[in-house]
Amino acid sequence: MTDFNLSVSDLLLVEGFAVAFAKNNIPALHDILYRSGLDVKKEIELVKCQHRNLRNFVVTGERYEGSERLDAEWINNSGAASLEARIESIEDSNMRQTLRVMSVSRQQECVFD
């Protein structure tokens, strides 16, 4: 499972979200969240907290918390899948573990460069 969050402050920029959110139109919200990378088949929670949105602003407001999609369409075609989701989507468990170790090692090297 790859943790994934979507800020309502960012989602308000998506066409149709404001109306769907105001009317609590669950099918429309799920469609927008799915297209934005959230796995709507797993548990989703709407949490009010202080967080940093995708535009790098610190906001106090609601955000959707759940899991990132791991399907091939999201991983291979969206251009927005996280490295963690790309690794998690690999079927070979040995390859996943190797990539996780390499990823952590590389990130640690960057901190000290």
Number of C-alpha atoms within 10 A of each C-alpha: 13 18 12 17 20 19 22 20 18 13 21 13 10 12 10 13 21 15 13 16 15 8 11 12 12 11 10 16 20 17 13 19 18 16 14 18 22 26 21 18 11 12 9 17 12 15 13 13 12 12 16 13 18 13 8 8 10 11 14 14 14 17 21 18 18 21 20 25 27 23 14 11 11 21 21 12 10 12 9 11 18 17 14 17 20 19 21 21 18 13 9 10 12 10 13 17 13 11 18 16 12 12 15 11 11 11 11 11 10 9 7 6 5
